[in-house]
Structures are given as C-alpha cells and as structure tokens.
C-alpha cells in the first residue's frame, strides 16, 4: 500500500470506506481522459491512465477511512 489510508490519493468515492468495484468503475469511466480535476486522476498529472490504475490497485480492498 502507498502511504497511509488518509492520503489524498486514496480512491474512495462511494463513502463506504473500502476501495472496491465502485472505485474501479469510476476509473474505467474516466480512462484515458485528460483535464484538470478529474476524479480518477489519482496522481494529479492531468491524465487517467495506467499510473492511476496502479495507485488504485495498491489500495484495493483497503480501508481509506481508517
């Protein structure tokens, strides 16, 4: 896991605390999108790509609310 669960890049968008299929679906919805303030742009580089998927994978089934 990267950092701790309170990190701002922890992808927890459905408010249940656990990184699950909902977060994956959000990332897929934004896949290869570019722009500012994209929800799924976890590394904040302006693109949703493999780097963001790897961050999500590192938090997979982890608790972001801990």
mmCIF file of the N, C-alpha and C atoms, coordinates in Angstrom:
data_MODEL
# 
_entry.id   MODEL 
# 
loop_
_atom_site.group_PDB 
_atom_site.id 
_atom_site.type_symbol 
_atom_site.label_atom_id 
_atom_site.label_alt_id 
_atom_site.label_comp_id 
_atom_site.label_asym_id 
_atom_site.label_entity_id 
_atom_site.label_seq_id 
_atom_site.pdbx_PDB_ins_code 
_atom_site.Cartn_x 
_atom_site.Cartn_y 
_atom_site.Cartn_z 
_atom_site.occupancy 
_atom_site.B_iso_or_equiv 
_atom_site.pdbx_formal_charge 
_atom_site.auth_seq_id 
_atom_site.auth_comp_id 
_atom_site.auth_asym_id 
_atom_site.auth_atom_id 
_atom_site.pdbx_PDB_model_num 
ATOM 1   N N  . UNK A 1 1  ? 0.847   -1.187 0.000   1.00 0.00 ? 1  UNK A N  1 
ATOM 2   C CA . UNK A 1 1  ? 0.000   0.000  0.000   1.00 0.00 ? 1  UNK A CA 1 
ATOM 3   C C  . UNK A 1 1  ? 0.879   1.232  0.000   1.00 0.00 ? 1  UNK A C  1 
ATOM 4   N N  . UNK A 1 2  ? 0.420   2.267  -0.665  1.00 0.00 ? 2  UNK A N  1 
ATOM 5   C CA . UNK A 1 2  ? 1.142   3.522  -0.725  1.00 0.00 ? 2  UNK A CA 1 
ATOM 6   C C  . UNK A 1 2  ? 0.766   4.401  0.455   1.00 0.00 ? 2  UNK A C  1 
ATOM 7   N N  . UNK A 1 3  ? 1.744   4.906  1.171   1.00 0.00 ? 3  UNK A N  1 
ATOM 8   C CA . UNK A 1 3  ? 1.474   5.814  2.281   1.00 0.00 ? 3  UNK A CA 1 
ATOM 9   C C  . UNK A 1 3  ? 0.519   5.224  3.288   1.00 0.00 ? 3  UNK A C  1 
ATOM 10  N N  . UNK A 1 4  ? -0.392  6.050  3.780   1.00 0.00 ? 4  UNK A N  1 
ATOM 11  C CA . UNK A 1 4  ? -1.409  5.548  4.705   1.00 0.00 ? 4  UNK A CA 1 
ATOM 12  C C  . UNK A 1 4  ? -2.791  5.831  4.133   1.00 0.00 ? 4  UNK A C  1 
ATOM 13  N N  . UNK A 1 5  ? -3.809  5.221  4.705   1.00 0.00 ? 5  UNK A N  1 
ATOM 14  C CA . UNK A 1 5  ? -5.154  5.342  4.144   1.00 0.00 ? 5  UNK A CA 1 
ATOM 15  C C  . UNK A 1 5  ? -5.701  6.760  4.094   1.00 0.00 ? 5  UNK A C  1 
ATOM 16  N N  . UNK A 1 6  ? -5.148  7.674  4.841   1.00 0.00 ? 6  UNK A N  1 
ATOM 17  C CA . UNK A 1 6  ? -5.650  9.049  4.845   1.00 0.00 ? 6  UNK A CA 1 
ATOM 18  C C  . UNK A 1 6  ? -5.042  9.887  3.722   1.00 0.00 ? 6  UNK A C  1 
ATOM 19  N N  . UNK A 1 7  ? -4.125  9.304  2.943   1.00 0.00 ? 7  UNK A N  1 
ATOM 20  C CA . UNK A 1 7  ? -3.530  10.038 1.835   1.00 0.00 ? 7  UNK A CA 1 
ATOM 21  C C  . UNK A 1 7  ? -4.607  10.537 0.899   1.00 0.00 ? 7  UNK A C  1 
ATOM 22  N N  . UNK A 1 8  ? -4.380  11.701 0.326   1.00 0.00 ? 8  UNK A N  1 
ATOM 23  C CA . UNK A 1 8  ? -5.368  12.298 -0.573  1.00 0.00 ? 8  UNK A CA 1 
ATOM 24  C C  . UNK A 1 8  ? -5.554  11.486 -1.848  1.00 0.00 ? 8  UNK A C  1 
ATOM 25  N N  . UNK A 1 9  ? -4.592  10.634 -2.208  1.00 0.00 ? 9  UNK A N  1 
ATOM 26  C CA . UNK A 1 9  ? -4.759  9.834  -3.428  1.00 0.00 ? 9  UNK A CA 1 
ATOM 27  C C  . UNK A 1 9  ? -5.499  8.519  -3.181  1.00 0.00 ? 9  UNK A C  1 
ATOM 28  N N  . UNK A 1 10 ? -5.969  8.281  -1.963  1.00 0.00 ? 10 UNK A N  1 
ATOM 29  C CA . UNK A 1 10 ? -6.726  7.064  -1.689  1.00 0.00 ? 10 UNK A CA 1 
ATOM 30  C C  . UNK A 1 10 ? -8.072  7.165  -2.392  1.00 0.00 ? 10 UNK A C  1 
ATOM 31  N N  . UNK A 1 11 ? -8.324  6.289  -3.361  1.00 0.00 ? 11 UNK A N  1 
ATOM 32  C CA . UNK A 1 11 ? -9.522  6.395  -4.197  1.00 0.00 ? 11 UNK A CA 1 
ATOM 33  C C  . UNK A 1 11 ? -10.765 5.809  -3.545  1.00 0.00 ? 11 UNK A C  1 
ATOM 34  N N  . UNK A 1 12 ? -11.437 6.593  -2.755  1.00 0.00 ? 12 UNK A N  1 
ATOM 35  C CA . UNK A 1 12 ? -12.641 6.115  -2.053  1.00 0.00 ? 12 UNK A CA 1 
ATOM 36  C C  . UNK A 1 12 ? -13.749 7.100  -2.356  1.00 0.00 ? 12 UNK A C  1 
ATOM 37  N N  . UNK A 1 13 ? -14.578 6.783  -3.363  1.00 0.00 ? 13 UNK A N  1 
ATOM 38  C CA . UNK A 1 13 ? -15.558 7.741  -3.855  1.00 0.00 ? 13 UNK A CA 1 
ATOM 39  C C  . UNK A 1 13 ? -16.994 7.379  -3.533  1.00 0.00 ? 13 UNK A C  1 
ATOM 40  N N  . UNK A 1 14 ? -17.259 6.221  -2.949  1.00 0.00 ? 14 UNK A N  1 
ATOM 41  C CA . UNK A 1 14 ? -18.647 5.857  -2.657  1.00 0.00 ? 14 UNK A CA 1 
ATOM 42  C C  . UNK A 1 14 ? -18.992 6.001  -1.178  1.00 0.00 ? 14 UNK A C  1 
ATOM 43  N N  . UNK A 1 15 ? -18.082 6.537  -0.405  1.00 0.00 ? 15 UNK A N  1 
ATOM 44  C CA . UNK A 1 15 ? -18.300 6.859  1.010   1.00 0.00 ? 15 UNK A CA 1 
ATOM 45  C C  . UNK A 1 15 ? -18.539 5.651  1.900   1.00 0.00 ? 15 UNK A C  1 
ATOM 46  N N  . UNK A 1 16 ? -18.134 4.450  1.483   1.00 0.00 ? 16 UNK A N  1 
ATOM 47  C CA . UNK A 1 16 ? -18.265 3.308  2.390   1.00 0.00 ? 16 UNK A CA 1 
ATOM 48  C C  . UNK A 1 16 ? -16.927 2.933  3.011   1.00 0.00 ? 16 UNK A C  1 
ATOM 49  N N  . UNK A 1 17 ? -15.847 3.568  2.548   1.00 0.00 ? 17 UNK A N  1 
ATOM 50  C CA . UNK A 1 17 ? -14.555 3.373  3.192   1.00 0.00 ? 17 UNK A CA 1 
ATOM 51  C C  . UNK A 1 17 ? -13.644 2.373  2.513   1.00 0.00 ? 17 UNK A C  1 
ATOM 52  N N  . UNK A 1 18 ? -14.178 1.382  1.835   1.00 0.00 ? 18 UNK A N  1 
ATOM 53  C CA . UNK A 1 18 ? -13.371 0.331  1.228   1.00 0.00 ? 18 UNK A CA 1 
ATOM 54  C C  . UNK A 1 18 ? -13.215 0.598  -0.274  1.00 0.00 ? 18 UNK A C  1 
ATOM 55  N N  . UNK A 1 19 ? -12.002 0.490  -0.784  1.00 0.00 ? 19 UNK A N  1 
ATOM 56  C CA . UNK A 1 19 ? -11.755 0.642  -2.214  1.00 0.00 ? 19 UNK A CA 1 
ATOM 57  C C  . UNK A 1 19 ? -12.222 -0.642 -2.895  1.00 0.00 ? 19 UNK A C  1 
ATOM 58  N N  . UNK A 1 20 ? -13.234 -0.514 -3.746  1.00 0.00 ? 20 UNK A N  1 
ATOM 59  C CA . UNK A 1 20 ? -13.880 -1.699 -4.311  1.00 0.00 ? 20 UNK A CA 1 
ATOM 60  C C  . UNK A 1 20 ? -14.245 -1.476 -5.785  1.00 0.00 ? 20 UNK A C  1 
ATOM 61  N N  . UNK A 1 21 ? -15.181 -2.250 -6.291  1.00 0.00 ? 21 UNK A N  1 
ATOM 62  C CA . UNK A 1 21 ? -15.561 -2.154 -7.700  1.00 0.00 ? 21 UNK A CA 1 
ATOM 63  C C  . UNK A 1 21 ? -16.135 -0.800 -8.083  1.00 0.00 ? 21 UNK A C  1 
ATOM 64  N N  . UNK A 1 22 ? -16.742 -0.101 -7.143  1.00 0.00 ? 22 UNK A N  1 
ATOM 65  C CA . UNK A 1 22 ? -17.252 1.238  -7.463  1.00 0.00 ? 22 UNK A CA 1 
ATOM 66  C C  . UNK A 1 22 ? -16.107 2.148  -7.896  1.00 0.00 ? 22 UNK A C  1 
ATOM 67  N N  . UNK A 1 23 ? -15.044 2.148  -7.141  1.00 0.00 ? 23 UNK A N  1 
ATOM 68  C CA . UNK A 1 23 ? -13.900 2.994  -7.472  1.00 0.00 ? 23 UNK A CA 1 
ATOM 69  C C  . UNK A 1 23 ? -13.265 2.567  -8.800  1.00 0.00 ? 23 UNK A C  1 
ATOM 70  N N  . UNK A 1 24 ? -13.204 1.270  -9.031  1.00 0.00 ? 24 UNK A N  1 
ATOM 71  C CA . UNK A 1 24 ? -12.688 0.771  -10.307 1.00 0.00 ? 24 UNK A CA 1 
ATOM 72  C C  . UNK A 1 24 ? -13.567 1.252  -11.460 1.00 0.00 ? 24 UNK A C  1 
ATOM 73  N N  . UNK A 1 25 ? -14.872 1.212  -11.289 1.00 0.00 ? 25 UNK A N  1 
ATOM 74  C CA . UNK A 1 25 ? -15.798 1.658  -12.331 1.00 0.00 ? 25 UNK A CA 1 
ATOM 75  C C  . UNK A 1 25 ? -15.621 3.143  -12.630 1.00 0.00 ? 25 UNK A C  1 
ATOM 76  N N  . UNK A 1 26 ? -15.388 3.949  -11.605 1.00 0.00 ? 26 UNK A N  1 
ATOM 77  C CA . UNK A 1 26 ? -15.147 5.382  -11.818 1.00 0.00 ? 26 UNK A CA 1 
ATOM 78  C C  . UNK A 1 26 ? -13.877 5.574  -12.629 1.00 0.00 ? 26 UNK A C  1 
ATOM 79  N N  . UNK A 1 27 ? -12.827 4.839  -12.288 1.00 0.00 ? 27 UNK A N  1 
ATOM 80  C CA . UNK A 1 27 ? -11.583 4.950  -13.023 1.00 0.00 ? 27 UNK A CA 1 
ATOM 81  C C  . UNK A 1 27 ? -11.781 4.533  -14.486 1.00 0.00 ? 27 UNK A C  1 
ATOM 82  N N  . UNK A 1 28 ? -12.491 3.440  -14.716 1.00 0.00 ? 28 UNK A N  1 
ATOM 83  C CA . UNK A 1 28 ? -12.750 2.972  -16.088 1.00 0.00 ? 28 UNK A CA 1 
ATOM 84  C C  . UNK A 1 28 ? -13.562 4.004  -16.860 1.00 0.00 ? 28 UNK A C  1 
ATOM 85  N N  . UNK A 1 29 ? -14.530 4.622  -16.206 1.00 0.00 ? 29 UNK A N  1 
ATOM 86  C CA . UNK A 1 29 ? -15.355 5.641  -16.858 1.00 0.00 ? 29 UNK A CA 1 
ATOM 87  C C  . UNK A 1 29 ? -14.504 6.813  -17.354 1.00 0.00 ? 29 UNK A C  1 
ATOM 88  N N  . UNK A 1 30 ? -13.446 7.134  -16.625 1.00 0.00 ? 30 UNK A N  1 
ATOM 89  C CA . UNK A 1 30 ? -12.590 8.265  -16.979 1.00 0.00 ? 30 UNK A CA 1 
ATOM 90  C C  . UNK A 1 30 ? -11.313 7.838  -17.706 1.00 0.00 ? 30 UNK A C  1 
ATOM 91  N N  . UNK A 1 31 ? -11.190 6.557  -18.031 1.00 0.00 ? 31 UNK A N  1 
ATOM 92  C CA . UNK A 1 31 ? -9.971  6.005  -18.624 1.00 0.00 ? 31 UNK A CA 1 
ATOM 93  C C  . UNK A 1 31 ? -9.542  6.812  -19.851 1.00 0.00 ? 31 UNK A C  1 
ATOM 94  N N  . UNK A 1 32 ? -8.272  7.201  -19.877 1.00 0.00 ? 32 UNK A N  1 
ATOM 95  C CA . UNK A 1 32 ? -7.631  7.969  -20.943 1.00 0.00 ? 32 UNK A CA 1 
ATOM 96  C C  . UNK A 1 32 ? -8.206  9.372  -21.120 1.00 0.00 ? 32 UNK A C  1 
ATOM 97  N N  . UNK A 1 33 ? -8.939  9.844  -20.122 1.00 0.00 ? 33 UNK A N  1 
ATOM 98  C CA . UNK A 1 33 ? -9.405  11.230 -20.130 1.00 0.00 ? 33 UNK A CA 1 
ATOM 99  C C  . UNK A 1 33 ? -8.257  12.148 -19.742 1.00 0.00 ? 33 UNK A C  1 
ATOM 100 N N  . UNK A 1 34 ? -8.336  13.383 -20.194 1.00 0.00 ? 34 UNK A N  1 
ATOM 101 C CA . UNK A 1 34 ? -7.345  14.392 -19.840 1.00 0.00 ? 34 UNK A CA 1 
ATOM 102 C C  . UNK A 1 34 ? -8.054  15.649 -19.378 1.00 0.00 ? 34 UNK A C  1 
ATOM 103 N N  . UNK A 1 35 ? -7.439  16.350 -18.446 1.00 0.00 ? 35 UNK A N  1 
ATOM 104 C CA . UNK A 1 35 ? -8.005  17.596 -17.965 1.00 0.00 ? 35 UNK A CA 1 
ATOM 105 C C  . UNK A 1 35 ? -7.680  17.831 -16.505 1.00 0.00 ? 35 UNK A C  1 
ATOM 106 N N  . UNK A 1 36 ? -8.129  18.957 -16.024 1.00 0.00 ? 36 UNK A N  1 
ATOM 107 C CA . UNK A 1 36 ? -7.915  19.321 -14.620 1.00 0.00 ? 36 UNK A CA 1 
ATOM 108 C C  . UNK A 1 36 ? -9.043  18.769 -13.766 1.00 0.00 ? 36 UNK A C  1 
ATOM 109 N N  . UNK A 1 37 ? -8.727  18.386 -12.560 1.00 0.00 ? 37 UNK A N  1 
ATOM 110 C CA . UNK A 1 37 ? -9.705  17.962 -11.559 1.00 0.00 ? 37 UNK A CA 1 
ATOM 111 C C  . UNK A 1 37 ? -10.529 16.743 -11.958 1.00 0.00 ? 37 UNK A C  1 
ATOM 112 N N  . UNK A 1 38 ? -9.923  15.796 -12.646 1.00 0.00 ? 38 UNK A N  1 
ATOM 113 C CA . UNK A 1 38 ? -10.598 14.533 -12.922 1.00 0.00 ? 38 UNK A CA 1 
ATOM 114 C C  . UNK A 1 38 ? -10.589 13.687 -11.657 1.00 0.00 ? 38 UNK A C  1 
ATOM 115 N N  . UNK A 1 39 ? -11.733 13.216 -11.265 1.00 0.00 ? 39 UNK A N  1 
ATOM 116 C CA . UNK A 1 39 ? -11.851 12.447 -10.031 1.00 0.00 ? 39 UNK A CA 1 
ATOM 117 C C  . UNK A 1 39 ? -10.913 11.243 -10.010 1.00 0.00 ? 39 UNK A C  1 
ATOM 118 N N  . UNK A 1 40 ? -10.754 10.577 -11.134 1.00 0.00 ? 40 UNK A N  1 
ATOM 119 C CA . UNK A 1 40 ? -9.956  9.355  -11.187 1.00 0.00 ? 40 UNK A CA 1 
ATOM 120 C C  . UNK A 1 40 ? -8.475  9.607  -11.467 1.00 0.00 ? 40 UNK A C  1 
ATOM 121 N N  . UNK A 1 41 ? -8.069  10.861 -11.576 1.00 0.00 ? 41 UNK A N  1 
ATOM 122 C CA . UNK A 1 41 ? -6.659  11.200 -11.800 1.00 0.00 ? 41 UNK A CA 1 
ATOM 123 C C  . UNK A 1 41 ? -5.938  11.214 -10.458 1.00 0.00 ? 41 UNK A C  1 
ATOM 124 N N  . UNK A 1 42 ? -5.580  10.040 -9.983  1.00 0.00 ? 42 UNK A N  1 
ATOM 125 C CA . UNK A 1 42 ? -5.051  9.890  -8.629  1.00 0.00 ? 42 UNK A CA 1 
ATOM 126 C C  . UNK A 1 42 ? -3.664  10.483 -8.451  1.00 0.00 ? 42 UNK A C  1 
ATOM 127 N N  . UNK A 1 43 ? -2.865  10.525 -9.500  1.00 0.00 ? 43 UNK A N  1 
ATOM 128 C CA . UNK A 1 43 ? -1.530  11.105 -9.376  1.00 0.00 ? 43 UNK A CA 1 
ATOM 129 C C  . UNK A 1 43 ? -1.488  12.572 -9.806  1.00 0.00 ? 43 UNK A C  1 
ATOM 130 N N  . UNK A 1 44 ? -2.643  13.111 -10.147 1.00 0.00 ? 44 UNK A N  1 
ATOM 131 C CA . UNK A 1 44 ? -2.821  14.534 -10.472 1.00 0.00 ? 44 UNK A CA 1 
ATOM 132 C C  . UNK A 1 44 ? -1.883  15.016 -11.580 1.00 0.00 ? 44 UNK A C  1 
ATOM 133 N N  . UNK A 1 45 ? -1.713  14.183 -12.623 1.00 0.00 ? 45 UNK A N  1 
ATOM 134 C CA . UNK A 1 45 ? -0.879  14.594 -13.751 1.00 0.00 ? 45 UNK A CA 1 
ATOM 135 C C  . UNK A 1 45 ? -1.715  15.048 -14.942 1.00 0.00 ? 45 UNK A C  1 
ATOM 136 N N  . UNK A 1 46 ? -3.033  15.132 -14.776 1.00 0.00 ? 46 UNK A N  1 
ATOM 137 C CA . UNK A 1 46 ? -3.912  15.596 -15.836 1.00 0.00 ? 46 UNK A CA 1 
ATOM 138 C C  . UNK A 1 46 ? -4.394  14.511 -16.779 1.00 0.00 ? 46 UNK A C  1 
ATOM 139 N N  . UNK A 1 47 ? -4.077  13.249 -16.464 1.00 0.00 ? 47 UNK A N  1 
ATOM 140 C CA . UNK A 1 47 ? -4.478  12.134 -17.312 1.00 0.00 ? 47 UNK A CA 1 
ATOM 141 C C  . UNK A 1 47 ? -4.893  10.960 -16.434 1.00 0.00 ? 47 UNK A C  1 
ATOM 142 N N  . UNK A 1 48 ? -5.901  10.222 -16.868 1.00 0.00 ? 48 UNK A N  1 
ATOM 143 C CA . UNK A 1 48 ? -6.288  8.980  -16.193 1.00 0.00 ? 48 UNK A CA 1 
ATOM 144 C C  . UNK A 1 48 ? -5.715  7.846  -17.030 1.00 0.00 ? 48 UNK A C  1 
ATOM 145 N N  . UNK A 1 49 ? -4.746  7.144  -16.458 1.00 0.00 ? 49 UNK A N  1 
ATOM 146 C CA . UNK A 1 49 ? -4.018  6.137  -17.227 1.00 0.00 ? 49 UNK A CA 1 
ATOM 147 C C  . UNK A 1 49 ? -3.509  5.020  -16.305 1.00 0.00 ? 49 UNK A C  1 
ATOM 148 N N  . UNK A 1 50 ? -2.546  4.265  -16.795 1.00 0.00 ? 50 UNK A N  1 
ATOM 149 C CA . UNK A 1 50 ? -2.017  3.128  -16.054 1.00 0.00 ? 50 UNK A CA 1 
ATOM 150 C C  . UNK A 1 50 ? -1.475  3.527  -14.687 1.00 0.00 ? 50 UNK A C  1 
ATOM 151 N N  . UNK A 1 51 ? -0.861  4.680  -14.580 1.00 0.00 ? 51 UNK A N  1 
ATOM 152 C CA . UNK A 1 51 ? -0.324  5.124  -13.293 1.00 0.00 ? 51 UNK A CA 1 
ATOM 153 C C  . UNK A 1 51 ? -1.440  5.226  -12.244 1.00 0.00 ? 51 UNK A C  1 
ATOM 154 N N  . UNK A 1 52 ? -2.596  5.712  -12.652 1.00 0.00 ? 52 UNK A N  1 
ATOM 155 C CA . UNK A 1 52 ? -3.733  5.829  -11.731 1.00 0.00 ? 52 UNK A CA 1 
ATOM 156 C C  . UNK A 1 52 ? -4.297  4.456  -11.381 1.00 0.00 ? 52 UNK A C  1 
ATOM 157 N N  . UNK A 1 53 ? -4.337  3.566  -12.354 1.00 0.00 ? 53 UNK A N  1 
ATOM 158 C CA . UNK A 1 53 ? -4.789  2.199  -12.088 1.00 0.00 ? 53 UNK A CA 1 
ATOM 159 C C  . UNK A 1 53 ? -3.871  1.506  -11.088 1.00 0.00 ? 53 UNK A C  1 
ATOM 160 N N  . UNK A 1 54 ? -2.586  1.736  -11.176 1.00 0.00 ? 54 UNK A N  1 
ATOM 161 C CA . UNK A 1 54 ? -1.643  1.129  -10.231 1.00 0.00 ? 54 UNK A CA 1 
ATOM 162 C C  . UNK A 1 54 ? -1.836  1.674  -8.812  1.00 0.00 ? 54 UNK A C  1 
ATOM 163 N N  . UNK A 1 55 ? -2.155  2.948  -8.707  1.00 0.00 ? 55 UNK A N  1 
ATOM 164 C CA . UNK A 1 55 ? -2.457  3.514  -7.380  1.00 0.00 ? 55 UNK A CA 1 
ATOM 165 C C  . UNK A 1 55 ? -3.716  2.876  -6.826  1.00 0.00 ? 55 UNK A C  1 
ATOM 166 N N  . UNK A 1 56 ? -4.761  2.775  -7.653  1.00 0.00 ? 56 UNK A N  1 
ATOM 167 C CA . UNK A 1 56 ? -5.994  2.137  -7.202  1.00 0.00 ? 56 UNK A CA 1 
ATOM 168 C C  . UNK A 1 56 ? -5.714  0.696  -6.775  1.00 0.00 ? 56 UNK A C  1 
ATOM 169 N N  . UNK A 1 57 ? -4.914  -0.023 -7.550  1.00 0.00 ? 57 UNK A N  1 
ATOM 170 C CA . UNK A 1 57 ? -4.597  -1.419 -7.227  1.00 0.00 ? 57 UNK A CA 1 
ATOM 171 C C  . UNK A 1 57 ? -3.876  -1.534 -5.888  1.00 0.00 ? 57 UNK A C  1 
ATOM 172 N N  . UNK A 1 58 ? -3.027  -0.564 -5.569  1.00 0.00 ? 58 UNK A N  1 
ATOM 173 C CA . UNK A 1 58 ? -2.311  -0.598 -4.297  1.00 0.00 ? 58 UNK A CA 1 
ATOM 174 C C  . UNK A 1 58 ? -3.255  -0.443 -3.102  1.00 0.00 ? 58 UNK A C  1 
ATOM 175 N N  . UNK A 1 59 ? -4.369  0.239  -3.302  1.00 0.00 ? 59 UNK A N  1 
ATOM 176 C CA . UNK A 1 59 ? -5.355  0.433  -2.235  1.00 0.00 ? 59 UNK A CA 1 
ATOM 177 C C  . UNK A 1 59 ? -6.486  -0.584 -2.274  1.00 0.00 ? 59 UNK A C  1 
ATOM 178 N N  . UNK A 1 60 ? -6.508  -1.488 -3.264  1.00 0.00 ? 60 UNK A N  1 
ATOM 179 C CA . UNK A 1 60 ? -7.610  -2.413 -3.497  1.00 0.00 ? 60 UNK A CA 1 
ATOM 180 C C  . UNK A 1 60 ? -8.046  -3.130 -2.223  1.00 0.00 ? 60 UNK A C  1 
ATOM 181 N N  . UNK A 1 61 ? -9.320  -3.042 -1.901  1.00 0.00 ? 61 UNK A N  1 
ATOM 182 C CA . UNK A 1 61 ? -9.961  -3.610 -0.711  1.00 0.00 ? 61 UNK A CA 1 
ATOM 183 C C  . UNK A 1 61 ? -9.403  -3.054 0.590   1.00 0.00 ? 61 UNK A C  1 
ATOM 184 N N  . UNK A 1 62 ? -8.667  -1.963 0.491   1.00 0.00 ? 62 UNK A N  1 
ATOM 185 C CA . UNK A 1 62 ? -8.170  -1.293 1.688   1.00 0.00 ? 62 UNK A CA 1 
ATOM 186 C C  . UNK A 1 62 ? -9.194  -0.316 2.233   1.00 0.00 ? 62 UNK A C  1 
ATOM 187 N N  . UNK A 1 63 ? -9.025  0.062  3.461   1.00 0.00 ? 63 UNK A N  1 
ATOM 188 C CA . UNK A 1 63 ? -9.943  0.966  4.142   1.00 0.00 ? 63 UNK A CA 1 
ATOM 189 C C  . UNK A 1 63 ? -9.381  2.368  4.136   1.00 0.00 ? 63 UNK A C  1 
ATOM 190 N N  . UNK A 1 64 ? -9.955  3.259  3.353   1.00 0.00 ? 64 UNK A N  1 
ATOM 191 C CA . UNK A 1 64 ? -9.492  4.643  3.269   1.00 0.00 ? 64 UNK A CA 1 
ATOM 192 C C  . UNK A 1 64 ? -9.970  5.495  4.447   1.00 0.00 ? 64 UNK A C  1 
ATOM 193 N N  . UNK A 1 65 ? -10.888 4.990  5.210   1.00 0.00 ? 65 UNK A N  1 
ATOM 194 C CA . UNK A 1 65 ? -11.422 5.801  6.316   1.00 0.00 ? 65 UNK A CA 1 
ATOM 195 C C  . UNK A 1 65 ? -10.688 5.568  7.624   1.00 0.00 ? 65 UNK A C  1 
ATOM 196 N N  . UNK A 1 66 ? -9.753  4.640  7.633   1.00 0.00 ? 66 UNK A N  1 
ATOM 197 C CA . UNK A 1 66 ? -9.033  4.305  8.877   1.00 0.00 ? 66 UNK A CA 1 
ATOM 198 C C  . UNK A 1 66 ? -8.066  5.386  9.267   1.00 0.00 ? 66 UNK A C  1 
# 
